[in-house]
Amino acid sequence: MIMKLSEMSFRPLFFKLFDWAKTEDASKDRLLTFCRLADCIADKLKGLFTLFAGHLVKPFADTLNQINTSKTDEAFFDSEENTAKSCLLLQFILGCLYKIFLFDSHHFVSKERAETLMMPLVDQLENMIGGEEKFQERATMYLIPCIAQFAVAMADDSLWKPLNYQILLKMRHASSKVRFAALLTLLELAEKIRENYMVLIPETIPFLAELMEGKRLLPEFTLCLLFR
């Protein structure tokens, strides 16, 4: 049905659904439903979805912060299924953002949007909601690909530098799970932007050296990161 609608027909329908999901005092389940729908629509419309996605940037960034256990202890959903629903919501938001970045061909990720999303995304590297196993699954399948594709969509070395630095800071985290996820993110970032990562190596090497000195990182993995 969506594929058959014109832009003029789809736009008001989409924003009506968005307003329905964000209605004050409404059940947060509405947002879960909307984000699942948005993820599916982004997959179907591909690059065309960026015509409507601008309105999602700030709400998505806010929601990422609200369901990050490293930032708040407050439950997002008013039910016993808060953890399961929060994990699903994260999956849908990260999946939707990944598709927006992947199919972006019109420089959707402006400087303003990049700055809005950067810390909410990177801070998800500390979000242990659902437990360590769920965190590792979420990081591998959704978060790391999303952040790496985010960098590609930026296409701006002035934005790559702060993104790289914020990821590097997570490599000093007390949790080995967070440090390892940050390292994998760094590897994926370097793989995605390829030779453009060369300008970021000077600030990256001291952080890797810290990990090696503290015996927190296998030397083989460090070499893989540097020469991949």
Phi and psi restraints in degrees (value plus and minus 20) as a CYANA .aco file:
   2 ILE   PHI     -79.9   -39.9
   2 ILE   PSI     -61.0   -21.0
   3 MET   PHI     -85.6   -45.6
   3 MET   PSI     -40.6    -0.6
   4 LYS   PHI    -110.3   -70.3
   4 LYS   PSI     -30.7     9.3
   5 LEU   PHI    -103.7   -63.7
   5 LEU   PSI     124.7   164.7
   6 SER   PHI     -97.8   -57.8
   6 SER   PSI     145.9   185.9
   7 GLU   PHI     -79.4   -39.4
   7 GLU   PSI     -60.1   -20.1
   8 MET   PHI     -85.0   -45.0
   8 MET   PSI     -50.1   -10.1
   9 SER   PHI    -103.9   -63.9
   9 SER   PSI     -58.2   -18.2
  10 PHE   PHI     -94.6   -54.6
  10 PHE   PSI     -60.3   -20.3
  11 ARG   PHI     -73.8   -33.8
  11 ARG   PSI     -74.4   -34.4
  12 PRO   PHI     -84.6   -44.6
  12 PRO   PSI     -52.4   -12.4
  13 LEU   PHI     -85.4   -45.4
  13 LEU   PSI     -64.7   -24.7
  14 PHE   PHI     -83.6   -43.6
  14 PHE   PSI     -65.4   -25.4
  15 PHE   PHI     -92.6   -52.6
  15 PHE   PSI     -46.2    -6.2
  16 LYS   PHI     -87.2   -47.2
  16 LYS   PSI     -60.6   -20.6
  17 LEU   PHI     -85.0   -45.0
  17 LEU   PSI     -58.8   -18.8
  18 PHE   PHI     -83.3   -43.3
  18 PHE   PSI     -65.4   -25.4
  19 ASP   PHI     -82.9   -42.9
  19 ASP   PSI     -58.5   -18.5
  20 TRP   PHI     -80.5   -40.5
  20 TRP   PSI     -61.5   -21.5
  21 ALA   PHI     -90.2   -50.2
  21 ALA   PSI     -51.1   -11.1
  22 LYS   PHI    -119.3   -79.3
  22 LYS   PSI     -12.1    27.9
  23 THR   PHI     -76.1   -36.1
  23 THR   PSI     110.7   150.7
  24 GLU   PHI     -80.1   -40.1
  24 GLU   PSI     116.6   156.6
  25 ASP   PHI      51.4    91.4
  25 ASP   PSI     -16.9    23.1
  26 ALA   PHI     -98.1   -58.1
  26 ALA   PSI     140.4   180.4
  27 SER   PHI     -81.4   -41.4
  27 SER   PSI     118.0   158.0
  28 LYS   PHI     -86.1   -46.1
  28 LYS   PSI     -34.6     5.4
  29 ASP   PHI     -81.6   -41.6
  29 ASP   PSI     -47.0    -7.0
  30 ARG   PHI     -82.7   -42.7
  30 ARG   PSI     -61.3   -21.3
  31 LEU   PHI     -85.7   -45.7
  31 LEU   PSI     -58.2   -18.2
  32 LEU   PHI     -80.9   -40.9
  32 LEU   PSI     -64.9   -24.9
  33 THR   PHI     -83.5   -43.5
  33 THR   PSI     -64.4   -24.4
  34 PHE   PHI     -83.1   -43.1
  34 PHE   PSI     -64.2   -24.2
  35 CYS   PHI     -86.4   -46.4
  35 CYS   PSI     -54.9   -14.9
  36 ARG   PHI     -84.5   -44.5
  36 ARG   PSI     -62.3   -22.3
  37 LEU   PHI     -85.1   -45.1
  37 LEU   PSI     -64.7   -24.7
  38 ALA   PHI     -81.0   -41.0
  38 ALA   PSI     -59.6   -19.6
  39 ASP   PHI     -81.7   -41.7
  39 ASP   PSI     -63.1   -23.1
  40 CYS   PHI     -87.0   -47.0
  40 CYS   PSI     -62.7   -22.7
  41 ILE   PHI     -85.6   -45.6
  41 ILE   PSI     -60.5   -20.5
  42 ALA   PHI     -79.9   -39.9
  42 ALA   PSI     -56.5   -16.5
  43 ASP   PHI     -88.1   -48.1
  43 ASP   PSI     -55.5   -15.5
  44 LYS   PHI    -100.5   -60.5
  44 LYS   PSI     -64.3   -24.3
  45 LEU   PHI    -104.4   -64.4
  45 LEU   PSI     -39.7     0.3
  46 LYS   PHI      33.3    73.3
  46 LYS   PSI    -143.7  -103.7
  47 GLY   PHI     -81.3   -41.3
  47 GLY   PSI     -47.0    -7.0
  48 LEU   PHI     -86.3   -46.3
  48 LEU   PSI     -44.5    -4.5
  49 PHE   PHI     -85.4   -45.4
  49 PHE   PSI     -45.4    -5.4
  50 THR   PHI     -84.5   -44.5
  50 THR   PSI     -37.8     2.2
  51 LEU   PHI     -86.2   -46.2
  51 LEU   PSI     -43.8    -3.8
  52 PHE   PHI    -134.1   -94.1
  52 PHE   PSI     -32.0     8.0
  53 ALA   PHI     -99.3   -59.3
  53 ALA   PSI     -32.2     7.8
  54 GLY   PHI     -77.7   -37.7
  54 GLY   PSI     -54.6   -14.6
  55 HIS   PHI     -90.6   -50.6
  55 HIS   PSI     -33.2     6.8
  56 LEU   PHI    -110.7   -70.7
  56 LEU   PSI     -37.5     2.5
  57 VAL   PHI     -78.6   -38.6
  57 VAL   PSI     -76.4   -36.4
  58 LYS   PHI     -85.3   -45.3
  58 LYS   PSI     -66.2   -26.2
  59 PRO   PHI     -81.2   -41.2
  59 PRO   PSI     -58.7   -18.7
  60 PHE   PHI     -84.6   -44.6
  60 PHE   PSI     -63.0   -23.0
  61 ALA   PHI     -82.1   -42.1
  61 ALA   PSI     -64.0   -24.0
  62 ASP   PHI     -82.9   -42.9
  62 ASP   PSI     -62.3   -22.3
  63 THR   PHI     -87.0   -47.0
  63 THR   PSI     -59.2   -19.2
  64 LEU   PHI     -78.0   -38.0
  64 LEU   PSI     -59.0   -19.0
  65 ASN   PHI     -90.6   -50.6
  65 ASN   PSI     -57.1   -17.1
  66 GLN   PHI     -91.8   -51.8
  66 GLN   PSI     -41.3    -1.3
  67 ILE   PHI    -134.6   -94.6
  67 ILE   PSI      12.7    52.7
  68 ASN   PHI    -129.9   -89.9
  68 ASN   PSI      92.3   132.3
  69 THR   PHI     -87.2   -47.2
  69 THR   PSI     -35.0     5.0
  70 SER   PHI    -100.2   -60.2
  70 SER   PSI     -30.0    10.0
  71 LYS   PHI    -131.0   -91.0
  71 LYS   PSI     -49.5    -9.5
  72 THR   PHI    -171.2  -131.2
  72 THR   PSI     129.6   169.6
  73 ASP   PHI    -120.0   -80.0
  73 ASP   PSI     -22.8    17.2
  74 GLU   PHI     -96.9   -56.9
  74 GLU   PSI     111.0   151.0
  75 ALA   PHI     -88.5   -48.5
  75 ALA   PSI     118.3   158.3
  76 PHE   PHI    -100.4   -60.4
  76 PHE   PSI     -61.1   -21.1
  77 PHE   PHI    -120.4   -80.4
  77 PHE   PSI     119.4   159.4
  78 ASP   PHI    -108.2   -68.2
  78 ASP   PSI      43.5    83.5
  79 SER   PHI    -179.8  -139.8
  79 SER   PSI     147.8   187.8
  80 GLU   PHI     -89.3   -49.3
  80 GLU   PSI     -35.4     4.6
  81 GLU   PHI    -114.2   -74.2
  81 GLU   PSI       2.3    42.3
  82 ASN   PHI     -73.4   -33.4
  82 ASN   PSI     -68.7   -28.7
  83 THR   PHI     -82.9   -42.9
  83 THR   PSI     -68.4   -28.4
  84 ALA   PHI     -83.1   -43.1
  84 ALA   PSI     -63.2   -23.2
  85 LYS   PHI     -88.4   -48.4
  85 LYS   PSI     -58.3   -18.3
  86 SER   PHI     -83.8   -43.8
  86 SER   PSI     -60.2   -20.2
  87 CYS   PHI     -84.0   -44.0
  87 CYS   PSI     -59.7   -19.7
  88 LEU   PHI     -85.6   -45.6
  88 LEU   PSI     -62.8   -22.8
  89 LEU   PHI     -81.7   -41.7
  89 LEU   PSI     -62.5   -22.5
  90 LEU   PHI     -79.5   -39.5
  90 LEU   PSI     -64.1   -24.1
  91 GLN   PHI     -79.3   -39.3
  91 GLN   PSI     -65.4   -25.4
  92 PHE   PHI     -87.9   -47.9
  92 PHE   PSI     -61.4   -21.4
  93 ILE   PHI     -87.0   -47.0
  93 ILE   PSI     -67.3   -27.3
  94 LEU   PHI     -84.1   -44.1
  94 LEU   PSI     -58.6   -18.6
  95 GLY   PHI     -85.1   -45.1
  95 GLY   PSI     -62.3   -22.3
  96 CYS   PHI     -85.5   -45.5
  96 CYS   PSI     -65.8   -25.8
  97 LEU   PHI     -82.5   -42.5
  97 LEU   PSI     -61.0   -21.0
  98 TYR   PHI     -77.3   -37.3
  98 TYR   PSI     -64.5   -24.5
  99 LYS   PHI     -88.0   -48.0
  99 LYS   PSI     -57.4   -17.4
 100 ILE   PHI     -80.3   -40.3
 100 ILE   PSI     -66.3   -26.3
 101 PHE   PHI     -87.2   -47.2
 101 PHE   PSI     -60.0   -20.0
 102 LEU   PHI     -85.2   -45.2
 102 LEU   PSI     -62.3   -22.3
 103 PHE   PHI    -116.9   -76.9
 103 PHE   PSI     -13.5    26.5
 104 ASP   PHI     -89.6   -49.6
 104 ASP   PSI     101.7   141.7
 105 SER   PHI    -147.4  -107.4
 105 SER   PSI     -11.2    28.8
 106 HIS   PHI    -146.9  -106.9
 106 HIS   PSI       9.0    49.0
 107 HIS   PHI      32.9    72.9
 107 HIS   PSI      34.0    74.0
 108 PHE   PHI     -81.8   -41.8
 108 PHE   PSI     -59.1   -19.1
 109 VAL   PHI    -102.8   -62.8
 109 VAL   PSI      63.4   103.4
 110 SER   PHI     -94.2   -54.2
 110 SER   PSI     153.6   193.6
 111 LYS   PHI     -79.6   -39.6
 111 LYS   PSI     -63.1   -23.1
 112 GLU   PHI     -83.6   -43.6
 112 GLU   PSI     -65.1   -25.1
 113 ARG   PHI     -88.6   -48.6
 113 ARG   PSI     -57.2   -17.2
 114 ALA   PHI     -82.2   -42.2
 114 ALA   PSI     -63.6   -23.6
 115 GLU   PHI     -87.9   -47.9
 115 GLU   PSI     -52.0   -12.0
 116 THR   PHI     -87.5   -47.5
 116 THR   PSI     -59.2   -19.2
 117 LEU   PHI    -111.7   -71.7
 117 LEU   PSI     -42.9    -2.9
 118 MET   PHI     -75.8   -35.8
 118 MET   PSI     -77.7   -37.7
 119 MET   PHI     -90.4   -50.4
 119 MET   PSI     -60.9   -20.9
 120 PRO   PHI     -76.9   -36.9
 120 PRO   PSI     -56.4   -16.4
 121 LEU   PHI     -93.0   -53.0
 121 LEU   PSI     -70.6   -30.6
 122 VAL   PHI     -83.6   -43.6
 122 VAL   PSI     -56.8   -16.8
 123 ASP   PHI     -86.9   -46.9
 123 ASP   PSI     -36.2     3.8
 124 GLN   PHI     -85.8   -45.8
 124 GLN   PSI     -36.1     3.9
 125 LEU   PHI     -86.4   -46.4
 125 LEU   PSI     -33.7     6.3
 126 GLU   PHI    -126.4   -86.4
 126 GLU   PSI     -21.9    18.1
 127 ASN   PHI    -103.8   -63.8
 127 ASN   PSI      85.2   125.2
 128 MET   PHI    -115.7   -75.7
 128 MET   PSI      -1.2    38.8
 129 ILE   PHI     -78.9   -38.9
 129 ILE   PSI     113.1   153.1
 130 GLY   PHI      73.0   113.0
 130 GLY   PSI     -28.1    11.9
 131 GLY   PHI      77.0   117.0
 131 GLY   PSI     150.7   190.7
 132 GLU   PHI     -84.2   -44.2
 132 GLU   PSI     -60.8   -20.8
 133 GLU   PHI     -83.9   -43.9
 133 GLU   PSI     -64.0   -24.0
 134 LYS   PHI     -85.9   -45.9
 134 LYS   PSI     -57.2   -17.2
 135 PHE   PHI     -81.3   -41.3
 135 PHE   PSI     -66.4   -26.4
 136 GLN   PHI     -83.9   -43.9
 136 GLN   PSI     -59.9   -19.9
 137 GLU   PHI     -84.9   -44.9
 137 GLU   PSI     -65.7   -25.7
 138 ARG   PHI     -84.7   -44.7
 138 ARG   PSI     -62.3   -22.3
 139 ALA   PHI     -83.6   -43.6
 139 ALA   PSI     -65.6   -25.6
 140 THR   PHI     -88.3   -48.3
 140 THR   PSI     -64.8   -24.8
 141 MET   PHI    -106.4   -66.4
 141 MET   PSI     -50.2   -10.2
 142 TYR   PHI    -145.4  -105.4
 142 TYR   PSI     -72.0   -32.0
 143 LEU   PHI     -88.5   -48.5
 143 LEU   PSI     -72.5   -32.5
 144 ILE   PHI     -82.7   -42.7
 144 ILE   PSI     -66.6   -26.6
 145 PRO   PHI     -79.6   -39.6
 145 PRO   PSI     -56.5   -16.5
 146 CYS   PHI     -85.0   -45.0
 146 CYS   PSI     -68.1   -28.1
 147 ILE   PHI     -84.3   -44.3
 147 ILE   PSI     -62.1   -22.1
 148 ALA   PHI     -84.2   -44.2
 148 ALA   PSI     -62.0   -22.0
 149 GLN   PHI     -90.6   -50.6
 149 GLN   PSI     -49.9    -9.9
 150 PHE   PHI     -77.3   -37.3
 150 PHE   PSI     -64.5   -24.5
 151 ALA   PHI     -83.3   -43.3
 151 ALA   PSI     -61.5   -21.5
 152 VAL   PHI     -81.6   -41.6
 152 VAL   PSI     -64.6   -24.6
 153 ALA   PHI     -87.2   -47.2
 153 ALA   PSI     -47.7    -7.7
 154 MET   PHI     -81.5   -41.5
 154 MET   PSI     -68.3   -28.3
 155 ALA   PHI      31.4    71.4
 155 ALA   PSI      22.2    62.2
 156 ASP   PHI    -169.3  -129.3
 156 ASP   PSI      93.8   133.8
 157 ASP   PHI     -87.4   -47.4
 157 ASP   PSI     -41.6    -1.6
 158 SER   PHI     -91.4   -51.4
 158 SER   PSI     -39.5     0.5
 159 LEU   PHI    -116.9   -76.9
 159 LEU   PSI     -47.5    -7.5
 160 TRP   PHI     -82.2   -42.2
 160 TRP   PSI     -58.7   -18.7
 161 LYS   PHI     -81.2   -41.2
 161 LYS   PSI     -71.7   -31.7
 162 PRO   PHI     -85.9   -45.9
 162 PRO   PSI     -53.8   -13.8
 163 LEU   PHI     -83.8   -43.8
 163 LEU   PSI     -67.7   -27.7
 164 ASN   PHI     -80.1   -40.1
 164 ASN   PSI     -62.6   -22.6
 165 TYR   PHI     -85.1   -45.1
 165 TYR   PSI     -60.7   -20.7
 166 GLN   PHI     -86.3   -46.3
 166 GLN   PSI     -55.8   -15.8
 167 ILE   PHI     -87.4   -47.4
 167 ILE   PSI     -62.1   -22.1
 168 LEU   PHI     -79.1   -39.1
 168 LEU   PSI     -58.5   -18.5
 169 LEU   PHI     -82.7   -42.7
 169 LEU   PSI     -50.7   -10.7
 170 LYS   PHI     -88.5   -48.5
 170 LYS   PSI     -39.0     1.0
 171 MET   PHI     -96.0   -56.0
 171 MET   PSI     -21.8    18.2
 172 ARG   PHI    -123.6   -83.6
 172 ARG   PSI     -14.1    25.9
 173 HIS   PHI     -86.0   -46.0
 173 HIS   PSI     131.9   171.9
 174 ALA   PHI     -86.9   -46.9
 174 ALA   PSI     -48.6    -8.6
 175 SER   PHI    -104.9   -64.9
 175 SER   PSI     109.3   149.3
 176 SER   PHI     -86.0   -46.0
 176 SER   PSI     -49.6    -9.6
 177 LYS   PHI     -85.9   -45.9
 177 LYS   PSI     -61.2   -21.2
 178 VAL   PHI     -88.1   -48.1
 178 VAL   PSI     -64.4   -24.4
 179 ARG   PHI     -79.3   -39.3
 179 ARG   PSI     -63.1   -23.1
 180 PHE   PHI     -88.9   -48.9
 180 PHE   PSI     -59.7   -19.7
 181 ALA   PHI     -83.4   -43.4
 181 ALA   PSI     -59.4   -19.4
 182 ALA   PHI     -84.3   -44.3
 182 ALA   PSI     -59.6   -19.6
 183 LEU   PHI     -85.1   -45.1
 183 LEU   PSI     -62.3   -22.3
 184 LEU   PHI     -84.0   -44.0
 184 LEU   PSI     -57.0   -17.0
 185 THR   PHI     -83.9   -43.9
 185 THR   PSI     -62.5   -22.5
 186 LEU   PHI     -81.4   -41.4
 186 LEU   PSI     -63.3   -23.3
 187 LEU   PHI     -81.9   -41.9
 187 LEU   PSI     -64.1   -24.1
 188 GLU   PHI     -87.7   -47.7
 188 GLU   PSI     -57.9   -17.9
 189 LEU   PHI     -81.4   -41.4
 189 LEU   PSI     -67.2   -27.2
 190 ALA   PHI     -82.3   -42.3
 190 ALA   PSI     -58.5   -18.5
 191 GLU   PHI     -85.2   -45.2
 191 GLU   PSI     -57.8   -17.8
 192 LYS   PHI     -94.2   -54.2
 192 LYS   PSI     -63.4   -23.4
 193 ILE   PHI    -115.9   -75.9
 193 ILE   PSI     -22.6    17.4
 194 ARG   PHI      30.6    70.6
 194 ARG   PSI    -143.7  -103.7
 195 GLU   PHI     -82.0   -42.0
 195 GLU   PSI     -40.8    -0.8
 196 ASN   PHI     -86.6   -46.6
 196 ASN   PSI     -37.9     2.1
 197 TYR   PHI     -93.3   -53.3
 197 TYR   PSI     -34.8     5.2
 198 MET   PHI     -75.5   -35.5
 198 MET   PSI     -57.0   -17.0
 199 VAL   PHI     -90.3   -50.3
 199 VAL   PSI     -35.3     4.7
 200 LEU   PHI    -116.7   -76.7
 200 LEU   PSI     -29.6    10.4
 201 ILE   PHI     -82.0   -42.0
 201 ILE   PSI     -62.4   -22.4
 202 PRO   PHI     -75.1   -35.1
 202 PRO   PSI     -59.6   -19.6
 203 GLU   PHI    -101.6   -61.6
 203 GLU   PSI     -37.3     2.7
 204 THR   PHI    -101.7   -61.7
 204 THR   PSI     -58.6   -18.6
 205 ILE   PHI     -76.5   -36.5
 205 ILE   PSI     -64.0   -24.0
 206 PRO   PHI     -79.7   -39.7
 206 PRO   PSI     -55.1   -15.1
 207 PHE   PHI     -88.7   -48.7
 207 PHE   PSI     -60.3   -20.3
 208 LEU   PHI     -86.2   -46.2
 208 LEU   PSI     -57.5   -17.5
 209 ALA   PHI     -83.3   -43.3
 209 ALA   PSI     -58.6   -18.6
 210 GLU   PHI     -79.5   -39.5
 210 GLU   PSI     -64.2   -24.2
 211 LEU   PHI     -84.1   -44.1
 211 LEU   PSI     -60.8   -20.8
 212 MET   PHI     -88.8   -48.8
 212 MET   PSI     -59.6   -19.6
 213 GLU   PHI     -85.2   -45.2
 213 GLU   PSI     -54.2   -14.2
 214 GLY   PHI    -107.0   -67.0
 214 GLY   PSI     -12.1    27.9
 215 LYS   PHI      35.3    75.3
 215 LYS   PSI      16.0    56.0
 216 ARG   PHI    -117.4   -77.4
 216 ARG   PSI     -25.6    14.4
 217 LEU   PHI    -163.2  -123.2
 217 LEU   PSI     113.6   153.6
 218 LEU   PHI     -88.1   -48.1
 218 LEU   PSI     111.7   151.7
 219 PRO   PHI     -75.3   -35.3
 219 PRO   PSI     -57.5   -17.5
 220 GLU   PHI     -80.8   -40.8
 220 GLU   PSI     -57.8   -17.8
 221 PHE   PHI     -90.8   -50.8
 221 PHE   PSI     -54.8   -14.8
 222 THR   PHI     -83.0   -43.0
 222 THR   PSI     -66.8   -26.8
 223 LEU   PHI     -82.3   -42.3
 223 LEU   PSI     -58.9   -18.9
 224 CYS   PHI     -79.4   -39.4
 224 CYS   PSI     -63.7   -23.7
 225 LEU   PHI     -84.0   -44.0
 225 LEU   PSI     -63.4   -23.4
 226 LEU   PHI     -91.4   -51.4
 226 LEU   PSI     -52.8   -12.8
 227 PHE   PHI    -129.2   -89.2
 227 PHE   PSI     -21.5    18.5
